Amino acid sequence: MRKAALGLAATALALTALPATALPAQAAPDPLARYHHQSLDWKSCVLGPDDATGKELEQAGARCADVTVPLDYSDPGGRTITVAISRIRATDTAHRVGPLLLNGGGPGGRTIGDPPWVRQAMQDVGARYDVVGVDPRFVGRSTPLDCHWPTGSAFRSAGVDRAGFDRMTTFSQDLAQRCRQHAGDVLPYVTTRNTARDLDVIRAALGERRISYLGYSYGSYLGEVYTTMFPGHTDRVVLDGVIDPDRYSPRLLRGTEKANRHALEGWASWAAARDTTYGLGRTRGAVLATVDHVRAAATRAPLRLGTHRVDEHTVPLVVFNGLSQDNDAAYGDFAQGVRDMLRAADGHRVTPSPWLAEALTFMLTGADSHYGSVQMAIVCGDIAAPRDPEVYWRDIQHARVRDALFGPVTNNLTPCAFWNPPSERPTTIRRDLPALLVNATGDPRTTYEGATAVRRTWPSSRLVTLRGADQHAVYGVYGAPCVDATVNAYLATGRLPAKDVTCGARPVNAGPDRDPTGERRRIVDGHPATPVARPRGESTGTSGQRVLR
């Protein structure tokens, strides 16, 4: 019986085997072949005589190209858009690693101008990489999107009472309606998942099997999504200003009140030591009282600052936006801005200083409508937000008790409450990402708690901590040799540190009345959900930043 059974089994196997003359199975055709194998037309990055970003790229040896991608990846034969990229090619070709793609955050931040300063931060290892800046879909030099908003940011404080909150509800409804009216045909495709798909088309169009990646702030979430969607397509991954993917949503600012308060107190101590320069108070408490005085005055009547009127909804945003960079230059800009608002609160006619003028133009005019439009389109398109305004009102009231300045900002509703539902489900991020994570302990946007949560979730990653700095974005930005050297060693070898690394912040200049206008460092646009003074030009700016968080 046993032999008969074996014989029957052998017969069954023989009957199911392919004939010796059968042809091998044909691989399924690549629906994205026309995009993956496109030939890129590399050209000068200079768009005209006033293009400072293009000139800086050209001086650094960069060339630019437009990559064609499908608007809708489920219909690759349909409408197409372009994604603009720049590239500084590797010069040490004998030891070339490959391309390093960049994302400076936002979302909505332009990154095409970043290769020169990133290449400089990489020091010697930069010669081994093609450093590639990418303006994501609908950003910067890529196919544009603009909802024709009267502001560059959807974020505001809810104000001090229900009437103020109701005004912000109407404001958010109007912004959402403008996007449906002016960009409704593309809104379903303005998502992080589609941006990640674009990155993979760029990888293929560059002729590469794998890419390395450096993402700041929101760019860290984009990196998490890309490595999840395209496993095996990444080499070395650095995420600076780390978003906890479990907390990513249109309400990502919630929970940052404590970090922002800590940053405000640190700045207040700095300003108190320079009272003869700024006149904001001789103690930290006195400076904080000055900020409260300005906010209270704006609640009673809008402050007149040049052509702008600054009210209870925008003063907290000005303060919030002044607190992402921990250095004398940024502190000085912010202190001068508070001084301007204080003089306006006391009844003086004030022409705002450059930093404040830039911040107010960004918030209170439509000059940067495209930035806020794309930012909201991405965040609202990724994950649905609560639609009932009462949810936000209850959260604001609870948060106001803990922090009357920041709570109504970080818990307020946005146009996402009135957006159409996302076209795809959120990405479930992989749990085995071997990445180098970088975060400052006092980061007021991507808080350190988020970075440590990600580190616990990803045992294969390592965390580089900058201790003692209220800083958003560290590598190549803050000026911490320990951090920069650790990142560059990883980029050079592909080996993560054996254990987590902790670096100390540079000594704080505590002396009174020092010149606050020292060398400015570049900053990244930041990550989802809050505005700041827009960066100058197309690359990351030098005096302020727009962040979503």
RAZIRA-V359720 format. One record per backbone hydrogen bond with DSSP energy under -0.5 kcal/mol. NH is the residue of the N-H (numbers start at 0). CO is the residue of the C=O. E is the energy in kcal/mol with one decimal. If there is no record, write none. Layout:
BEGIN
NH,CO,E
NH,CO,E
END
This chain:
BEGIN
4,0,-2.4
5,1,-2.3
6,2,-2.3
7,3,-2.5
8,4,-2.2
9,5,-2.4
10,6,-2.3
11,7,-2.4
12,8,-2.3
13,9,-2.3
14,10,-2.3
15,11,-1.4
16,12,-0.9
21,18,-2.0
30,28,-0.7
32,29,-1.8
34,31,-1.2
35,31,-2.9
36,32,-2.2
37,34,-1.1
39,37,-0.6
41,39,-1.0
42,63,-2.8
46,44,-0.5
50,47,-1.7
51,49,-1.5
54,50,-2.1
55,51,-2.3
56,52,-2.4
57,53,-2.6
58,54,-2.5
59,55,-1.3
60,57,-1.5
61,56,-2.8
62,86,-1.8
63,42,-3.0
64,84,-2.2
66,82,-2.9
67,65,-0.5
68,80,-2.6
70,78,-2.5
71,78,-0.5
72,70,-0.5
74,71,-1.9
75,72,-0.5
77,74,-2.3
80,68,-2.6
82,66,-2.5
83,134,-0.5
84,64,-2.7
85,132,-2.2
86,62,-2.2
87,130,-2.2
88,86,-0.6
90,126,-1.1
91,126,-2.8
92,90,-1.4
94,91,-1.2
95,92,-0.9
96,127,-3.1
97,127,-1.0
99,129,-3.1
100,98,-0.6
100,211,-2.6
101,131,-2.0
102,213,-1.8
105,525,-6.0
108,104,-1.6
113,110,-1.9
117,113,-2.2
118,114,-2.9
119,115,-1.6
120,116,-2.1
121,117,-1.9
122,119,-1.2
124,121,-1.2
125,122,-1.3
126,123,-1.4
127,124,-1.8
128,125,-1.5
129,97,-1.7
130,87,-2.3
130,128,-0.8
131,99,-2.7
131,129,-0.6
132,85,-1.4
132,130,-0.5
133,101,-0.6
134,83,-2.5
135,133,-0.8
138,135,-2.4
141,138,-2.5
142,81,-2.2
144,137,-0.7
151,361,-2.3
156,312,-2.2
157,407,-1.3
164,160,-1.9
165,161,-2.6
166,162,-1.8
167,163,-1.9
168,164,-2.0
169,165,-2.1
170,166,-2.3
171,167,-2.5
172,168,-2.3
173,169,-2.2
174,170,-2.0
175,171,-2.3
176,172,-2.2
177,173,-2.3
178,174,-1.8
179,175,-2.0
180,176,-2.3
181,177,-2.7
182,178,-2.4
183,179,-0.9
185,182,-1.6
186,182,-1.6
188,185,-2.3
189,186,-1.6
190,188,-1.2
194,190,-1.9
195,191,-2.6
196,192,-2.0
197,193,-2.2
198,194,-2.1
199,195,-1.6
200,196,-1.8
201,197,-2.6
202,198,-2.4
203,199,-2.2
204,200,-3.0
205,201,-2.0
206,203,-1.6
207,202,-2.2
210,232,-2.4
211,98,-2.7
212,235,-2.6
213,100,-2.5
214,237,-2.4
215,102,-2.6
216,239,-2.9
218,215,-3.1
219,216,-2.5
220,216,-0.9
220,217,-0.6
221,217,-2.1
222,218,-1.9
223,219,-2.0
224,220,-2.5
225,221,-2.7
226,222,-2.3
227,223,-1.2
228,224,-2.7
229,225,-2.6
230,227,-0.6
232,229,-1.9
234,210,-2.5
237,212,-2.7
238,435,-2.5
239,214,-2.6
239,237,-0.5
240,437,-3.0
244,242,-0.8
246,243,-2.4
247,243,-0.6
247,244,-0.6
251,248,-1.2
253,250,-1.6
255,252,-1.9
259,255,-2.3
260,256,-2.5
261,257,-2.2
262,258,-2.1
263,259,-2.5
264,260,-2.4
265,261,-2.1
266,262,-2.3
267,263,-2.4
268,264,-1.9
269,265,-1.7
270,266,-2.8
271,267,-2.3
272,268,-1.4
273,270,-1.5
274,271,-1.1
276,273,-1.3
277,273,-2.2
278,274,-2.2
286,282,-2.2
287,283,-2.5
288,284,-2.0
289,285,-1.7
290,286,-1.9
291,287,-2.0
292,288,-2.3
293,289,-2.3
294,290,-2.2
295,291,-2.5
296,292,-2.3
297,293,-2.3
298,294,-1.4
299,295,-1.5
300,296,-2.2
302,309,-3.1
304,302,-0.7
304,307,-2.3
305,349,-2.3
307,304,-2.2
309,302,-2.5
310,308,-0.6
311,297,-0.7
313,310,-0.9
314,310,-2.4
317,313,-2.3
318,314,-2.1
319,315,-2.7
320,316,-2.8
321,317,-0.9
321,318,-0.8
322,319,-1.3
326,324,-1.0
330,326,-2.6
331,327,-2.8
332,328,-2.3
333,329,-2.3
334,330,-2.7
335,331,-2.4
336,332,-2.0
337,333,-2.5
338,334,-2.4
339,335,-2.3
340,336,-2.1
341,337,-2.6
342,338,-2.3
343,339,-2.1
344,340,-2.5
345,341,-1.5
346,343,-1.7
347,342,-2.6
349,303,-0.6
349,347,-0.5
351,349,-0.7
356,352,-3.2
357,353,-2.4
358,354,-2.2
359,355,-2.8
360,356,-2.3
361,357,-2.1
362,358,-2.2
363,359,-3.1
364,360,-1.1
368,365,-1.8
370,367,-1.0
371,367,-1.4
372,368,-2.4
373,369,-2.1
374,370,-2.5
375,371,-2.4
376,372,-2.2
377,373,-2.4
378,374,-2.2
379,375,-3.1
380,376,-1.4
381,377,-1.3
382,378,-1.4
384,415,-0.5
388,386,-0.7
390,387,-1.6
391,387,-0.8
392,388,-2.3
393,389,-2.3
394,390,-1.8
395,391,-2.9
396,392,-2.3
397,393,-2.0
398,394,-2.6
399,395,-2.6
400,396,-0.9
401,397,-0.7
401,398,-0.5
402,398,-2.5
406,402,-2.0
408,405,-1.2
409,405,-2.6
410,406,-1.5
411,408,-0.9
416,413,-2.0
417,414,-2.3
418,415,-1.2
428,426,-0.9
433,431,-0.5
434,432,-1.5
435,236,-2.7
436,434,-0.7
436,461,-3.3
437,238,-2.3
438,463,-2.1
440,465,-2.5
441,468,-1.9
442,439,-1.3
446,444,-1.0
449,446,-0.8
450,446,-1.3
451,447,-2.5
452,448,-1.9
453,449,-2.1
454,450,-2.3
455,451,-2.1
456,452,-1.7
457,453,-2.2
458,456,-0.7
460,457,-2.1
461,434,-1.9
463,436,-3.4
464,462,-0.6
464,500,-3.0
465,438,-2.3
466,464,-0.8
466,502,-3.3
468,465,-0.6
470,468,-1.4
471,323,-2.6
472,470,-0.6
476,473,-2.1
477,473,-2.3
478,473,-0.7
480,478,-0.7
483,479,-2.5
484,480,-2.7
485,481,-1.8
486,482,-2.4
487,483,-2.5
488,484,-2.1
489,485,-1.7
490,486,-2.5
491,487,-1.9
492,488,-2.2
493,489,-3.0
495,493,-0.5
500,462,-2.0
502,464,-3.6
504,466,-1.7
509,507,-1.2
513,510,-0.7
522,540,-1.8
525,103,-1.5
528,105,-0.5
546,544,-0.6
547,105,-1.2
547,526,-3.3
548,526,-3.1
END
